[in-house]
Amino acid sequence: MEEEAVDRISSLPKEIRISILCRLEIKDAVRTSALAKSWRHLWTLLPRLRLGCYLDRLGYPPSRGFPPPLAPSLWIKRVHHLVSSLRGPLLDFELSHYFRVGQSPLLQSLLDLLLQKGGGGVHSFTFSSHHGFPKYRDCVLLHLPSFPSLKQLTLYGCRILLPPGFPGFPHLTTLKLQNVFIFNDDLNLLINTSYNLTTLVMLDCASPKNPLSVNISLPLLTHLEFQINKYIKKVSVNSAPCLEEARISVEEIEVGDDSRLQKLARVTLGLLTSVAMVTSLCLDSSAFKYLSVCTLPISFTFPRLRRLKLLLSIAFMDKRMCDVFLWLLRSMPFLEELEWESLHSTWTESDAVLMRELFLKRQDGLSCLDQTLKRVTMNMIIWDVMTSTTVVKFFLLNANVLELMKIVNWSSEVEASMIEELQKAKVTCSNAKVVICFRKEDVTINFK
């Protein structure tokens, strides 16, 4: 029976057997060479490798649990030997370890081999160094090869240099940079010569000498995720006619640093106003904080925006942040759906009184509330029911065409009091329905 089973597996087409090997750890994939003659060295045809200090267990003795990771230098040498054994073409490659600056030469040799083995056909390359955000001098250095067929590039925790005469990545569609050091000219060259980019993600990036000034001109870009920090001097989307979704976040700074706060505020407002044509927008609490110290343009609008997501703790809001919220609603005349995550639960009595005063008032002249906003979702931790439901009551009072108010409650033991509080709310749209998602079951409140 065992021999028959082996024969059945071995009779599968080579492409299917290789697909099976791609789902195994590399160590187990190599061991399949002992199954039968038709499996011998089949692993050397693997088109993708996912190698990490705890993912592949290269060279580890058998162990019941996870053994400690190998020293990076030794691990890189074993990966180099592994890649040397491949017959290619290698299309997708992921490398992840606790790299330091001392491993840069070994890594560079590995990347050169990767380029050779890929035959210019590498489609996806992911590099990750798990050291958070180290200082520039401690960060591993990569001279980024010119992979001519690269479609996806993800870099984390490294510093990169582009080679002289860098031609760009003409087929690149996804670029993700996080905790990356890169010179300003190299960054703008990397972005704007990759003219087929549809997704760009930049989080916690910095320049080793001067602040980054990022100018984005990408004709096919649809998704942008950008985190502004103290190393960003300016960021703007000059031309991205296909941009649909933008996510903007801002690094927190120490209280009392007014000059840096003003700088981050200007950068935040500049980026926000440069993505005016998006249909979906996400902002975090810090973005709200910095926008609250800006002079917001009165006539500015998002003419195509339909969806808004806020990662904003209600407990942190003051009057100026409330003004930013109303400004956003005023500038989004066709907003249809709003999602609000408020998972912070620390309140003071003064906070509670302020929130009720600011939100429990009728707001006139907000087109989206009058004509288009139909769905609102609140993800929240509820402790003080009266104050936590203030924003919910705001929409019930002001949204004329609201159809569904969904509340995802992350607290416990407040079900009855929440329902009672909301049943007393003033409702403008009689067709509005409130659905409260508790841990056990959903509760629906109709106002007809």
NUTORLUM-515201 format. One record per residue (C-alpha): x, y, z; residue number from 1; residue in one letter. Coordinates in steps of 0.1 Angstrom, whole numbers, m for minus. Each point is the difference from the previous one (the first is absolute). Layout:
+-------+-------+-------+-----+------+
:     x :     y :     z : pos : code :
+-------+-------+-------+-----+------+
:     X :     Y :     Z : NUM :    a :
...
+-------+-------+-------+-----+------+
//
This chain:
+-------+-------+-------+-----+------+
:     x :     y :     z : pos : code :
+-------+-------+-------+-----+------+
:     0 :     0 :     0 :   1 :    m :
:    28 :    24 :     8 :   2 :    e :
:    18 :    m7 :   m33 :   3 :    e :
:   m33 :     5 :   m18 :   4 :    e :
:    m5 :    33 :    17 :   5 :    a :
:    35 :    11 :    m9 :   6 :    v :
:    m6 :    m9 :   m36 :   7 :    d :
:   m32 :    20 :    m1 :   8 :    r :
:    17 :    31 :    13 :   9 :    i :
:    30 :    m5 :   m23 :  10 :    s :
:   m23 :    m3 :   m30 :  11 :    s :
:   m13 :    36 :     6 :  12 :    l :
:    12 :    26 :   m25 :  13 :    p :
:    33 :    16 :     9 :  14 :    k :
:   m17 :    34 :     4 :  15 :    e :
:   m24 :   m13 :    26 :  16 :    i :
:    28 :   m17 :    20 :  17 :    r :
:    20 :    32 :     0 :  18 :    i :
:   m31 :    18 :    12 :  19 :    s :
:    m2 :   m24 :    29 :  20 :    i :
:    37 :     6 :     8 :  21 :    l :
:    m6 :    37 :     1 :  22 :    c :
:   m24 :    m5 :    30 :  23 :    r :
:    27 :   m18 :    20 :  24 :    l :
:    28 :    13 :    21 :  25 :    e :
:    32 :     0 :   m21 :  26 :    i :
:    15 :   m27 :    23 :  27 :    k :
:   m29 :   m23 :    m6 :  28 :    d :
:     0 :     8 :   m38 :  29 :    a :
:    36 :   m11 :    m3 :  30 :    v :
:    m8 :   m32 :    19 :  31 :    r :
:   m25 :   m11 :   m27 :  32 :    t :
:    30 :    m9 :   m22 :  33 :    s :
:     0 :   m33 :    18 :  34 :    a :
:   m36 :    m9 :    m9 :  35 :    l :
:     7 :   m12 :   m35 :  36 :    a :
:    21 :     5 :   m31 :  37 :    k :
:   m25 :    24 :   m15 :  38 :    s :
:     2 :    22 :    31 :  39 :    w :
:    38 :     1 :     1 :  40 :    r :
:    12 :    36 :     0 :  41 :    h :
:   m35 :    12 :   m10 :  42 :    l :
:     3 :    26 :    28 :  43 :    w :
:    27 :    18 :   m21 :  44 :    t :
:   m28 :    11 :   m23 :  45 :    l :
:   m18 :    19 :    27 :  46 :    l :
:   m12 :    34 :   m14 :  47 :    p :
:    m3 :    16 :    34 :  48 :    r :
:    18 :    m1 :    33 :  49 :    l :
:   m12 :    14 :    33 :  50 :    r :
:    30 :     0 :    24 :  51 :    l :
:     0 :    14 :    35 :  52 :    g :
:    18 :    m7 :    33 :  53 :    c :
:   m31 :   m19 :    14 :  54 :    y :
:   m16 :    m9 :   m33 :  55 :    l :
:    23 :   m25 :   m17 :  56 :    d :
:    22 :   m14 :    28 :  57 :    r :
:    30 :    m3 :   m24 :  58 :    l :
:    26 :   m23 :    16 :  59 :    g :
:   m18 :    m4 :    33 :  60 :    y :
:     1 :   m34 :    17 :  61 :    p :
:   m34 :   m17 :     7 :  62 :    p :
:   m17 :    18 :    29 :  63 :    s :
:   m34 :    m2 :    17 :  64 :    r :
:    m3 :    38 :     1 :  65 :    g :
:    15 :    29 :   m18 :  66 :    f :
:    38 :     1 :     4 :  67 :    p :
:    19 :    32 :     4 :  68 :    p :
:     7 :    17 :   m34 :  69 :    p :
:    34 :    m5 :   m16 :  70 :    l :
:    24 :    29 :     0 :  71 :    a :
:    m9 :    22 :   m30 :  72 :    p :
:    34 :    m5 :   m18 :  73 :    s :
:    m1 :   m38 :     2 :  74 :    l :
:   m37 :     1 :   m10 :  75 :    w :
:     8 :    21 :   m31 :  76 :    i :
:    27 :   m24 :   m11 :  77 :    k :
:   m24 :   m29 :     2 :  78 :    r :
:   m26 :    20 :   m20 :  79 :    v :
:    27 :     8 :   m25 :  80 :    h :
:     8 :   m37 :    m4 :  81 :    h :
:   m37 :    m8 :    m3 :  82 :    l :
:    m6 :    26 :   m27 :  83 :    v :
:    31 :   m12 :   m18 :  84 :    s :
:   m16 :   m34 :    m4 :  85 :    s :
:   m31 :    13 :   m17 :  86 :    l :
:    m4 :    m5 :   m37 :  87 :    r :
:   m25 :    28 :    m3 :  88 :    g :
:   m16 :    21 :   m11 :  89 :    p :
:    m6 :    14 :    35 :  90 :    l :
:   m30 :    23 :    m1 :  91 :    l :
:    m9 :     9 :    36 :  92 :    d :
:    25 :     4 :    28 :  93 :    f :
:    m5 :    10 :    37 :  94 :    e :
:    29 :     4 :    24 :  95 :    l :
:    m5 :     8 :    37 :  96 :    s :
:    24 :     0 :    29 :  97 :    h :
:    17 :    21 :    27 :  98 :    y :
:    25 :    16 :   m23 :  99 :    f :
:    26 :    26 :    10 : 100 :    r :
:    23 :    23 :   m19 : 101 :    v :
:    28 :   m26 :     2 : 102 :    g :
:   m20 :   m24 :   m23 : 103 :    q :
:    m3 :    25 :   m28 : 104 :    s :
:    28 :   m15 :   m22 : 105 :    p :
:   m14 :   m36 :     4 : 106 :    l :
:   m35 :    13 :    m8 : 107 :    l :
:    12 :    18 :   m31 : 108 :    q :
:    16 :   m31 :   m13 : 109 :    s :
:   m33 :   m19 :     6 : 110 :    l :
:   m20 :    27 :   m19 : 111 :    l :
:    24 :    m2 :   m29 : 112 :    d :
:    m4 :   m38 :    m1 : 113 :    l :
:   m38 :     5 :     2 : 114 :    l :
:     1 :    22 :   m30 : 115 :    l :
:    21 :   m26 :   m19 : 116 :    q :
:   m23 :   m29 :    10 : 117 :    k :
:   m31 :    19 :    m8 : 118 :    g :
:    13 :     6 :   m35 : 119 :    g :
:   m15 :    35 :     1 : 120 :    g :
:   m34 :   m15 :     7 : 121 :    g :
:    m4 :     6 :    38 : 122 :    v :
:   m36 :    12 :     5 : 123 :    h :
:    m1 :     5 :    38 : 124 :    s :
:    27 :     9 :    25 : 125 :    f :
:    m5 :     5 :    37 : 126 :    t :
:    28 :     9 :    24 : 127 :    f :
:    m6 :     4 :    38 : 128 :    s :
:    25 :     8 :    28 : 129 :    s :
:   m17 :    m4 :    34 : 130 :    h :
:    17 :    27 :    19 : 131 :    h :
:   m28 :    26 :     2 : 132 :    g :
:    14 :    34 :   m10 : 133 :    f :
:    38 :    m1 :     8 : 134 :    p :
:    24 :    29 :    m6 : 135 :    k :
:    12 :     6 :   m35 : 136 :    y :
:    35 :   m12 :     7 : 137 :    r :
:   m13 :   m33 :    15 : 138 :    d :
:   m24 :    m8 :   m29 : 139 :    c :
:     9 :   m26 :   m26 : 140 :    v :
:     8 :    15 :   m34 : 141 :    l :
:   m14 :   m13 :   m33 : 142 :    l :
:    11 :    11 :   m34 : 143 :    h :
:   m34 :    m7 :   m17 : 144 :    l :
:     5 :   m21 :   m31 : 145 :    p :
:   m18 :    10 :   m32 : 146 :    s :
:   m25 :   m29 :    m2 : 147 :    f :
:   m14 :     7 :   m35 : 148 :    p :
:   m32 :   m21 :     5 : 149 :    s :
:    m7 :     9 :    36 : 150 :    l :
:   m37 :     5 :     8 : 151 :    k :
:    m1 :     2 :    38 : 152 :    q :
:    27 :    14 :    23 : 153 :    l :
:    m2 :     0 :    38 : 154 :    t :
:    28 :    14 :    22 : 155 :    l :
:     1 :     2 :    38 : 156 :    y :
:    27 :    11 :    24 : 157 :    g :
:    28 :     8 :   m24 : 158 :    c :
:    18 :    28 :   m18 : 159 :    r :
:     1 :    m1 :   m38 : 160 :    i :
:    21 :    15 :   m28 : 161 :    l :
:    m9 :    m1 :   m37 : 162 :    l :
:    27 :    m9 :   m25 : 163 :    p :
:    14 :    26 :   m24 : 164 :    p :
:   m22 :     4 :   m30 : 165 :    g :
:   m29 :   m17 :    18 : 166 :    f :
:   m27 :    m6 :   m27 : 167 :    p :
:   m29 :    m4 :    23 : 168 :    g :
:   m24 :   m30 :     3 : 169 :    f :
:   m22 :     3 :   m31 : 170 :    p :
:   m22 :   m29 :    11 : 171 :    h :
:    m3 :     8 :    37 : 172 :    l :
:   m36 :     3 :    12 : 173 :    t :
:     5 :    m2 :    38 : 174 :    t :
:    26 :    18 :    21 : 175 :    l :
:     0 :    m2 :    38 : 176 :    k :
:    27 :    17 :    20 : 177 :    l :
:     0 :    m1 :    38 : 178 :    q :
:    28 :    11 :    24 : 179 :    n :
:    22 :     7 :   m31 : 180 :    v :
:    29 :    25 :    m3 : 181 :    f :
:     3 :    14 :   m35 : 182 :    i :
:    15 :    32 :   m15 : 183 :    f :
:   m26 :    24 :   m12 : 184 :    n :
:    11 :    m1 :   m37 : 185 :    d :
:     0 :   m38 :     1 : 186 :    d :
:   m35 :    m2 :    15 : 187 :    l :
:   m15 :    23 :   m26 : 188 :    n :
:    18 :   m18 :   m28 : 189 :    l :
:   m12 :   m34 :    13 : 190 :    l :
:   m36 :    12 :     2 : 191 :    i :
:    m4 :    20 :   m31 : 192 :    n :
:    19 :   m23 :   m24 : 193 :    t :
:   m23 :   m28 :    11 : 194 :    s :
:   m27 :    14 :   m21 : 195 :    y :
:   m23 :   m31 :     2 : 196 :    n :
:    m3 :     2 :    37 : 197 :    l :
:   m36 :    m5 :    13 : 198 :    t :
:     8 :    m4 :    37 : 199 :    t :
:    25 :    21 :    20 : 200 :    l :
:     5 :    m4 :    37 : 201 :    v :
:    26 :    22 :    20 : 202 :    m :
:     1 :    m4 :    38 : 203 :    l :
:    28 :    14 :    23 : 204 :    d :
:    24 :     8 :   m29 : 205 :    c :
:    29 :    24 :     4 : 206 :    a :
:    29 :    15 :   m19 : 207 :    s :
:    35 :    m4 :    16 : 208 :    p :
:    10 :    37 :    m4 : 209 :    k :
:   m29 :    22 :   m11 : 210 :    n :
:   m38 :    m1 :     5 : 211 :    p :
:   m19 :   m17 :   m27 : 212 :    l :
:   m20 :    20 :   m25 : 213 :    s :
:   m22 :   m25 :   m18 : 214 :    v :
:   m17 :     9 :   m33 : 215 :    n :
:   m23 :   m27 :   m14 : 216 :    i :
:   m10 :     0 :   m37 : 217 :    s :
:   m13 :   m35 :    m9 : 218 :    l :
:   m26 :    m3 :   m27 : 219 :    p :
:   m13 :   m35 :    12 : 220 :    l :
:     2 :     4 :    38 : 221 :    l :
:   m33 :   m11 :    17 : 222 :    t :
:    11 :    m6 :    36 : 223 :    h :
:    22 :    23 :    22 : 224 :    l :
:     9 :    m6 :    36 : 225 :    e :
:    24 :    26 :    15 : 226 :    f :
:    12 :     7 :    35 : 227 :    q :
:    14 :    35 :     6 : 228 :    i :
:    28 :     3 :    25 : 229 :    n :
:    26 :    26 :    11 : 230 :    k :
:    23 :   m11 :   m29 : 231 :    y :
:   m26 :    10 :   m26 : 232 :    i :
:     3 :    36 :   m12 : 233 :    k :
:   m27 :    m2 :   m26 : 234 :    k :
:   m22 :   m25 :   m18 : 235 :    v :
:   m24 :     6 :   m27 : 236 :    s :
:   m18 :   m19 :   m27 : 237 :    v :
:     6 :    21 :   m31 : 238 :    n :
:   m16 :   m23 :   m25 : 239 :    s :
:   m19 :   m32 :     7 : 240 :    a :
:   m32 :     1 :   m20 : 241 :    p :
:   m10 :   m36 :     9 : 242 :    c :
:     5 :     4 :    38 : 243 :    l :
:   m30 :   m15 :    18 : 244 :    e :
:    11 :    m6 :    36 : 245 :    e :
:    24 :    19 :    23 : 246 :    a :
:    10 :    m9 :    36 : 247 :    r :
:    17 :    28 :    19 : 248 :    i :
:    16 :    m4 :    34 : 249 :    s :
:    25 :    22 :    20 : 250 :    v :
:    27 :    m7 :    25 : 251 :    e :
:    m7 :    11 :    36 : 252 :    e :
:    25 :    26 :    13 : 253 :    i :
:     8 :    11 :    35 : 254 :    e :
:   m23 :    25 :    17 : 255 :    v :
:    13 :    35 :    m1 : 256 :    g :
:    20 :    m2 :   m32 : 257 :    d :
:   m21 :    28 :   m18 : 258 :    d :
:    24 :     5 :   m29 : 259 :    s :
:    m1 :   m36 :   m10 : 260 :    r :
:   m38 :    m2 :     6 : 261 :    l :
:    m5 :    29 :   m25 : 262 :    q :
:    23 :   m16 :   m25 : 263 :    k :
:   m18 :   m33 :     1 : 264 :    l :
:   m33 :    18 :    m2 : 265 :    a :
:    10 :    17 :   m32 : 266 :    r :
:    12 :   m32 :   m15 : 267 :    v :
:   m32 :   m18 :    10 : 268 :    t :
:   m23 :    26 :   m15 : 269 :    l :
:    21 :     2 :   m32 : 270 :    g :
:    m3 :   m38 :    m5 : 271 :    l :
:   m37 :     0 :     8 : 272 :    l :
:    m9 :    27 :   m24 : 273 :    t :
:    21 :   m16 :   m28 : 274 :    s :
:   m21 :   m32 :     1 : 275 :    v :
:   m33 :    18 :    m4 : 276 :    a :
:   m12 :   m22 :   m28 : 277 :    m :
:     0 :   m33 :    20 : 278 :    v :
:   m32 :   m20 :     6 : 279 :    t :
:    12 :   m15 :    33 : 280 :    s :
:    20 :    17 :    28 : 281 :    l :
:    13 :   m12 :    33 : 282 :    c :
:    14 :    23 :    27 : 283 :    l :
:    15 :    m8 :    34 : 284 :    d :
:    m2 :    19 :    33 : 285 :    s :
:    34 :    17 :    m5 : 286 :    s :
:   m11 :    13 :   m34 : 287 :    a :
:   m30 :    16 :    17 : 288 :    f :
:    22 :    15 :    27 : 289 :    k :
:    23 :    17 :   m25 : 290 :    y :
:   m28 :    12 :   m22 : 291 :    l :
:   m16 :    16 :    30 : 292 :    s :
:    28 :    26 :     2 : 293 :    v :
:    m3 :     9 :   m37 : 294 :    c :
:   m20 :    26 :   m17 : 295 :    t :
:   m23 :   m22 :   m20 : 296 :    l :
:   m10 :    12 :   m35 : 297 :    p :
:   m36 :     9 :     0 : 298 :    i :
:    m8 :    m7 :   m36 : 299 :    s :
:    19 :   m34 :    m3 : 300 :    f :
:   m20 :   m31 :   m10 : 301 :    t :
:     4 :   m37 :    m7 : 302 :    f :
:   m23 :    m1 :   m30 : 303 :    p :
:     2 :   m39 :    m5 : 304 :    r :
:     3 :   m12 :    36 : 305 :    l :
:   m25 :   m27 :    10 : 306 :    r :
:    16 :   m18 :    30 : 307 :    r :
:    18 :    14 :    30 : 308 :    l :
:    17 :   m19 :    28 : 309 :    k :
:    12 :    16 :    32 : 310 :    l :
:    24 :   m16 :    25 : 311 :    l :
:    m9 :    25 :    26 : 312 :    l :
:    m6 :    m4 :    37 : 313 :    s :
:   m29 :    20 :    11 : 314 :    i :
:    15 :     5 :    34 : 315 :    a :
:    29 :    20 :   m16 : 316 :    f :
:   m21 :    24 :   m19 : 317 :    m :
:    m1 :    37 :    10 : 318 :    d :
:   m19 :    29 :   m16 : 319 :    k :
:    26 :     6 :   m27 : 320 :    r :
:    m1 :   m37 :   m10 : 321 :    m :
:   m37 :     1 :    m1 : 322 :    c :
:     3 :    30 :   m23 : 323 :    d :
:    22 :   m21 :   m23 : 324 :    v :
:   m26 :   m28 :     0 : 325 :    f :
:   m27 :    25 :   m10 : 326 :    l :
:    23 :    15 :   m27 : 327 :    w :
:     5 :   m35 :   m14 : 328 :    l :
:   m37 :    m6 :    m2 : 329 :    l :
:    m5 :    34 :   m16 : 330 :    r :
:    27 :    m7 :   m26 : 331 :    s :
:   m15 :   m35 :    m9 : 332 :    m :
:   m34 :     8 :   m17 : 333 :    p :
:    m5 :   m35 :   m13 : 334 :    f :
:    12 :   m21 :    30 : 335 :    l :
:   m21 :   m32 :     2 : 336 :    e :
:    18 :   m21 :    26 : 337 :    e :
:    19 :     8 :    31 : 338 :    l :
:    19 :   m24 :    23 : 339 :    e :
:    13 :    12 :    33 : 340 :    w :
:    23 :   m20 :    23 : 341 :    e :
:     2 :    14 :    36 : 342 :    s :
:    15 :   m26 :    22 : 343 :    l :
:    13 :    22 :    28 : 344 :    h :
:   m20 :     1 :    32 : 345 :    s :
:    16 :    25 :    23 : 346 :    t :
:   m24 :    29 :     8 : 347 :    w :
:    m1 :    29 :    24 : 348 :    t :
:   m32 :    18 :     9 : 349 :    e :
:    11 :    31 :   m18 : 350 :    s :
:     6 :   m21 :   m32 : 351 :    d :
:   m35 :   m14 :     3 : 352 :    a :
:   m17 :    34 :     4 : 353 :    v :
:    20 :    15 :   m29 : 354 :    l :
:    m9 :   m29 :   m23 : 355 :    m :
:   m37 :     3 :     7 : 356 :    r :
:     1 :    38 :    m5 : 357 :    e :
:    18 :    m3 :   m33 : 358 :    l :
:   m19 :   m29 :   m16 : 359 :    f :
:   m35 :     2 :    13 : 360 :    l :
:    m8 :    30 :   m22 : 361 :    k :
:   m18 :     2 :   m33 : 362 :    r :
:    25 :     7 :   m28 : 363 :    q :
:   m13 :    18 :   m31 : 364 :    d :
:    16 :     4 :   m34 : 365 :    g :
:    18 :   m34 :    m2 : 366 :    l :
:   m10 :   m14 :   m33 : 367 :    s :
:    10 :   m36 :     7 : 368 :    c :
:   m21 :    m1 :    32 : 369 :    l :
:   m29 :    15 :   m19 : 370 :    d :
:     1 :   m22 :   m31 : 371 :    q :
:    25 :   m29 :    m3 : 372 :    t :
:    13 :   m15 :    33 : 373 :    l :
:   m19 :   m33 :     3 : 374 :    k :
:    23 :   m23 :    21 : 375 :    r :
:    21 :     7 :    31 : 376 :    v :
:    20 :   m27 :    19 : 377 :    t :
:    14 :     7 :    35 : 378 :    m :
:    26 :   m24 :    15 : 379 :    n :
:     3 :    10 :    36 : 380 :    m :
:     7 :    m9 :    36 : 381 :    i :
:   m29 :    12 :    21 : 382 :    i :
:     4 :     8 :    37 : 383 :    w :
:   m20 :    32 :     5 : 384 :    d :
:   m30 :    m8 :   m22 : 385 :    v :
:   m14 :    36 :     0 : 386 :    m :
:    32 :    15 :   m13 : 387 :    t :
:    11 :   m29 :   m22 : 388 :    s :
:   m32 :     1 :   m20 : 389 :    t :
:     2 :    38 :    m5 : 390 :    t :
:    14 :    m4 :   m36 : 391 :    v :
:   m26 :   m26 :    m8 : 392 :    v :
:   m27 :    25 :    11 : 393 :    k :
:    17 :    27 :   m21 : 394 :    f :
:    m6 :   m20 :   m32 : 395 :    f :
:   m35 :   m10 :    10 : 396 :    l :
:    m8 :    36 :     6 : 397 :    l :
:    16 :    14 :   m32 : 398 :    n :
:     1 :   m26 :   m27 : 399 :    a :
:   m33 :     4 :   m20 : 400 :    n :
:     4 :   m31 :   m21 : 401 :    v :
:    17 :   m23 :    24 : 402 :    l :
:   m10 :   m36 :    m5 : 403 :    e :
:    24 :   m20 :    23 : 404 :    l :
:    19 :     9 :    31 : 405 :    m :
:    21 :   m30 :    10 : 406 :    k :
:    17 :     0 :    35 : 407 :    i :
:    27 :   m27 :     6 : 408 :    v :
:     2 :     0 :    38 : 409 :    n :
:    33 :   m12 :    15 : 410 :    w :
:   m11 :     3 :    36 : 411 :    s :
:   m22 :   m21 :    22 : 412 :    s :
:   m29 :     4 :    24 : 413 :    e :
:   m15 :    31 :   m17 : 414 :    v :
:   m25 :   m15 :   m23 : 415 :    e :
:   m32 :    11 :    17 : 416 :    a :
:    12 :    35 :     9 : 417 :    s :
:    12 :     6 :   m35 : 418 :    m :
:   m32 :   m10 :   m16 : 419 :    i :
:   m20 :    21 :    24 : 420 :    e :
:    23 :    31 :    m7 : 421 :    e :
:    m3 :    m4 :   m38 : 422 :    l :
:   m38 :    m5 :     1 : 423 :    q :
:    m3 :    35 :    15 : 424 :    k :
:    21 :    16 :   m28 : 425 :    a :
:   m14 :    26 :   m23 : 426 :    k :
:    m2 :   m15 :   m35 : 427 :    v :
:    m4 :    21 :   m32 : 428 :    t :
:    m4 :   m30 :   m24 : 429 :    c :
:   m29 :   m22 :    10 : 430 :    s :
:    14 :   m28 :   m21 : 431 :    n :
:    33 :    m2 :    19 : 432 :    a :
:     9 :   m33 :    16 : 433 :    k :
:    25 :    m5 :    28 : 434 :    v :
:    17 :   m34 :     2 : 435 :    v :
:    21 :    m6 :    31 : 436 :    i :
:    24 :   m29 :    m3 : 437 :    c :
:     6 :   m16 :    34 : 438 :    f :
:    20 :   m30 :     8 : 439 :    r :
:   m30 :   m23 :     2 : 440 :    k :
:   m24 :    13 :   m26 : 441 :    e :
:    m9 :    31 :   m20 : 442 :    d :
:   m28 :    24 :    12 : 443 :    v :
:   m19 :    21 :   m24 : 444 :    t :
:   m18 :    33 :     8 : 445 :    i :
:   m25 :    13 :   m25 : 446 :    n :
:   m13 :    36 :     2 : 447 :    f :
:   m31 :    m3 :   m22 : 448 :    k :
+-------+-------+-------+-----+------+
//
